[in-house]
Amino acid sequence: MATPAGARIPSGRQTATVDHVTVLGDRRVALFVHSPSMREIVQVQVLLPPPGTGPRATLYLLDGAGGGEESNYRESTWTQRTDAVRFFSDKPVNVVLPVGGTGSYYTDWLRPDPRLGVDEWETFLTEELPPIVDARFDGNGIDAIAGLSMGAHAALNLTARHPDMYAGVAAFSGCADNSQADSRLSVRATVAWKGGDADNMWGPDGDPTWAANDPMRNAEALRGKQIYVSTGNGVAGALDDPTTVDGLSAMTLGAALESAALTCTRLFEARLRELGIPAMFRYRDTGTHSWPYWEQDLHDAWPTLARALRV
C-alpha cells in the first residue's frame, strides 16, 4: 500500500493528478498524488536544489522493506535515519522519496494482496509520477534511481525494465537475483515479514513473472548505464553499536542479511563481468545490514550518480 490510510479513488482514471501539496520547509515538499494504478493517494516527498538552479535532473531514492513505517508513513526512512536532507542540500538535482511501499519490491503485483493491498509501484514510478515531478519541479528528463535492500533490487529491476528512463542506478546491500532458490526464498521472506504473499506479487516460483523481474537474468539491459553496487559482509564494524537496540539487531539479524547480500553481489558482479558491462562494486571490509552504512554508501555512490545525472 502507498499509505495505510490512503484515500481510495476510482480505478478507471487514466492520468495521475496532484491532490494537494504540503510545504515541509524551504526546499522540501510533500506531494500527494492521485494514482489510477494504485487506486489511492500516494505521498512522495521531494528535496529541491539550491535557489537559482535551472532545469535539473532527478534522483529517485527508494526505501527498504519498511517504506517509512517507522514514522507511520509520514516520510521515507532515508530522511528519518540518514543525513540525506543535508547531503543533498547543495546538489543541483531533485531528489524524490516515495513514502510507503512496504514489502512491495516497488513492482506491479499480479493481484491485490489481502494485507498489502493494491501495489502497482512500477506503473506509478515510471509512468504516473515522473511527468508530475518534471512539470512541477523543472525536471529536464534525466533520471537515475537508487535504493537499499528491497529497494536495491527494485532500483536495478526498474532500470533493467526501463532502460530508456534511467541513466544510472545505485544498489546498496541488495540481491539482484531471482533465479536461485535461496534468492527467491529471501524475496518471499521479505514480503511475508510485512504480512504479504509473494504469490500475489509474482506468482508461484515457476511463473515467468519472476524471470521478468530478475536483474541478474536481464542484466544486458543495464549496458551503458552508470552503475554502483555496494555491500558489507555481516561482520560488525565501527558503525555498529551493541549498546543500542538497533545496534544489537544489526549485529544479529542484520549480520545474516548482509552476509546474504554479499553472496548475491558477488554473483551479480560476475554476471556483469561476463557481459562486459562496466560497474563500480564496493565491498566494505565490515558492516551489517543497517542505516549507518547505507548513509555512507549514499555518499560514496554520489560521484557515479552525478555522472549519470550530468551534474
C-alpha positions in Angstrom: 0.0 0.0 0.0 1.2 3.5 -0.7 -0.1 4.9 2.6 -2.0 2.8 5.2 -4.9 5.2 5.3 -4.7 6.3 1.6 -7.9 7.8 0.2 -9.4 5.5 -2.5 -10.0 6.8 -5.9 -11.8 5.4 -8.9 -9.7 2.8 -10.7 -10.9 4.0 -14.2 -8.9 7.2 -14.1 -6.0 7.2 -16.5 -3.9 10.2 -15.6 -2.3 10.8 -12.2 -3.1 14.2 -10.7 -1.9 16.1 -7.6 -4.4 16.0 -4.8 -2.5 18.5 -2.6 0.9 19.7 -1.7 2.3 20.3 1.8 5.4 22.5 2.2 7.7 20.9 4.7 10.5 23.5 4.5 12.2 26.0 2.2 13.3 23.2 -0.1 11.2 20.2 0.9 7.7 19.4 -0.2 5.3 16.5 0.1 3.2 15.7 -3.0 0.0 13.7 -2.5 -0.8 12.1 -5.9 -4.0 10.5 -7.1 -2.7 7.3 -8.7 -5.1 5.5 -11.0 -3.0 2.3 -10.9 -2.6 2.2 -7.1 -6.2 3.4 -6.6 -5.3 5.7 -3.8 -3.4 8.8 -2.9 0.3 8.2 -2.7 2.7 10.5 -0.9 6.1 11.3 -2.3 8.5 13.9 -0.8 10.8 16.0 -2.9 14.1 17.6 -1.8 14.7 20.6 -4.0 18.1 22.0 -5.2 19.5 25.4 -4.2 17.7 28.5 -5.4 18.7 29.6 -8.9 19.2 26.1 -10.2 17.7 25.8 -13.7 16.2 22.7 -15.3 17.5 19.8 -13.3 17.9 16.0 -13.3 16.0 13.8 -10.8 17.2 11.1 -8.5 14.6 8.6 -7.3 15.6 7.2 -3.9 13.9 4.0 -2.8 13.4 2.7 0.8 13.8 -0.7 2.2 11.1 -3.1 3.2 9.6 -0.8 5.7 8.8 2.0 3.3 8.6 4.6 6.0 6.6 2.7 8.5 8.8 3.8 11.4 7.2 7.3 11.1 3.7 5.9 10.4 4.3 6.7 6.7 4.9 10.4 7.2 8.3 10.2 5.4 10.9 8.0 3.9 13.3 6.1 6.2 16.1 7.8 4.2 15.1 11.2 5.7 14.5 9.6 9.1 17.7 7.7 9.6 20.3 9.3 7.4 21.7 12.8 6.6 20.1 12.7 3.1 18.4 16.2 3.6 21.7 17.8 4.5 23.7 15.8 2.0 21.6 16.9 -1.0 21.2 20.5 0.2 24.0 21.7 -2.2 23.3 19.3 -5.1 21.6 20.7 -8.2 19.1 17.9 -8.5 15.6 17.0 -7.4 15.5 14.0 -5.0 12.2 12.1 -5.0 11.4 9.9 -2.0 8.3 7.7 -2.2 6.6 7.1 1.1 5.1 3.7 1.5 5.7 0.5 -0.5 6.0 -1.8 2.5 7.1 -5.2 1.3 6.2 -4.4 -2.3 9.5 -4.6 -4.1 8.2 -1.4 -5.9 6.8 -3.6 -8.6 3.4 -4.2 -10.2 1.8 -7.1 -8.4 -0.2 -9.7 -10.3 -3.2 -9.3 -8.0 -4.2 -7.3 -4.8 -2.9 -8.7 -1.5 -5.2 -9.1 1.4 -2.7 -7.5 3.7 -0.6 -5.2 1.5 -3.5 -4.1 -0.8 -3.0 -2.9 -4.4 0.7 -2.5 -5.3 1.3 -1.1 -8.8 4.6 0.7 -7.9 6.3 0.2 -11.2 3.5 1.9 -13.1 3.3 4.7 -10.6 7.1 5.3 -10.5 7.8 5.0 -14.2 4.6 6.4 -15.9 2.4 8.4 -13.5 4.9 10.2 -11.2 7.7 11.4 -13.5 5.6 13.8 -15.6 4.3 15.4 -12.5 7.7 15.8 -10.9 9.2 17.3 -14.1 6.4 19.7 -14.7 6.2 21.0 -11.1 9.9 21.0 -10.3 11.6 21.9 -13.6 12.9 18.4 -14.4 14.9 18.0 -17.5 14.1 14.4 -18.2 17.4 13.0 -17.0 16.8 10.4 -14.2 18.7 8.0 -12.0 17.5 5.7 -9.3 19.0 4.2 -6.1 17.8 2.0 -3.2 18.8 -0.2 -0.3 18.0 -3.8 0.5 14.5 -4.4 -1.1 14.9 -1.1 -2.8 18.2 -2.1 -4.2 16.7 -5.0 -6.1 13.9 -2.6 -7.2 16.3 0.0 -8.4 18.2 -2.5 -10.5 15.0 -4.1 -11.7 13.3 -0.9 -12.7 16.4 0.2 -14.6 16.6 -3.1 -16.5 12.9 -3.0 -17.3 13.0 0.7 -18.3 16.5 1.3 -19.7 15.3 4.4 -21.7 14.3 6.1 -18.5 17.2 5.8 -16.1 20.8 6.9 -16.9 22.2 5.3 -13.7 21.5 3.1 -10.8 22.9 2.6 -7.3 22.1 -0.5 -5.2 23.1 -0.9 -1.6 23.0 -4.3 0.3 20.6 -5.9 -2.1 20.2 -9.1 -4.0 19.9 -8.8 -7.8 18.9 -12.4 -8.3 15.6 -14.3 -8.5 16.9 -17.4 -10.3 18.4 -19.2 -7.2 16.1 -20.9 -4.8 17.7 -19.2 -1.9 17.2 -15.8 -3.5 13.5 -16.4 -4.2 13.1 -17.6 -0.6 14.7 -14.3 0.6 12.2 -12.3 -1.5 9.3 -14.4 -0.1 10.6 -13.9 3.4 10.8 -10.2 3.0 7.2 -10.0 1.7 6.0 -12.3 4.4 7.7 -10.3 7.1 5.4 -7.4 6.1 2.4 -9.7 6.0 2.1 -10.2 2.3 2.1 -13.3 0.0 4.7 -13.2 -2.8 2.4 -15.4 -4.9 0.3 -12.3 -5.2 3.3 -10.4 -6.4 5.0 -12.6 -9.0 3.1 -15.9 -8.7 4.5 -19.4 -7.8 8.2 -20.0 -8.3 7.7 -21.2 -11.9 5.8 -18.2 -13.0 7.6 -16.3 -15.8 7.0 -13.0 -13.9 9.9 -13.9 -11.6 12.2 -14.1 -14.5 10.8 -10.9 -15.9 11.7 -9.1 -12.7 15.2 -10.6 -12.3 18.0 -8.1 -12.7 20.5 -10.9 -13.0 18.8 -12.5 -16.0 18.0 -9.1 -17.5 21.4 -7.5 -16.9 22.1 -6.9 -20.6 19.6 -4.0 -20.4 21.9 -2.3 -17.9 24.6 -1.8 -20.6 25.6 1.9 -21.0 24.3 2.8 -17.5 26.3 4.3 -14.7 26.2 1.5 -12.0 27.2 1.5 -8.4 26.7 -1.6 -6.2 27.9 -2.0 -2.6 27.6 -4.3 0.3 29.2 -5.2 3.7 30.0 -8.7 4.8 28.0 -9.0 8.0 30.9 -8.5 10.3 30.3 -5.8 12.9 32.3 -2.6 12.2 32.9 0.8 13.5 29.3 2.0 12.8 27.7 -0.9 14.8 26.8 0.0 18.4 26.0 -3.1 20.6 24.7 -0.8 23.4 21.6 0.1 21.4 18.5 -1.9 20.4 19.2 -1.0 16.7 22.8 -2.0 17.1 22.0 -5.3 18.6 19.5 -6.0 15.8 22.1 -5.1 13.2 24.7 -7.4 14.7 22.3 -10.4 14.8 19.6 -10.4 12.0 21.5 -7.6 10.1 24.6 -9.7 10.1 22.9 -12.6 8.4 21.1 -10.4 5.9 24.3 -8.6 4.9 26.2 -11.9 4.5 23.5 -13.0 2.1 23.7 -9.7 0.2 27.4 -10.2 -0.1 26.9 -13.6 -1.8 24.3 -12.1 -4.2 26.5 -9.1 -5.0 29.5 -11.3 -6.0 27.2 -13.3 -8.3 25.9 -10.0 -9.8 29.4 -8.7 -10.3 30.4 -11.9 -12.1 27.4 -11.6 -14.3 28.2 -8.1 -15.4 31.8 -9.0 -16.0 30.7 -11.9 -18.1 28.6 -9.5 -20.2 31.4 -6.9 -20.3 29.3 -4.3 -18.6 31.4 -1.8 -16.5 30.2 -1.1 -13.0 31.6 0.2 -9.7 31.4 -2.5 -7.0 32.4 -1.6 -3.4 32.9 -4.3 -0.8 33.2 -3.0 2.7 35.7 -4.7 5.0 33.0 -4.9 7.7 29.4 -3.8 8.0 25.9 -5.0 8.8 22.5 -4.5 7.2 21.9 -1.2 8.8 21.3 2.5 8.1 24.7 4.0 9.2 26.3 2.0 6.4 23.7 3.0 3.8 24.2 6.6 4.7 27.9 6.1 3.9 27.0 4.2 0.7 24.9 7.1 -0.5 27.8 9.4 -0.1 30.2 7.0 -1.8 27.8 6.4 -4.7 27.2 10.1 -5.4 30.1 10.5 -8.0 28.6 7.7 -10.0 25.1 9.0 -9.8 26.3 12.6 -10.5 27.8 11.3 -13.8 24.5 9.7 -14.7 22.6 12.9 -13.9 25.2 15.0 -15.7 25.9 17.3 -12.8 
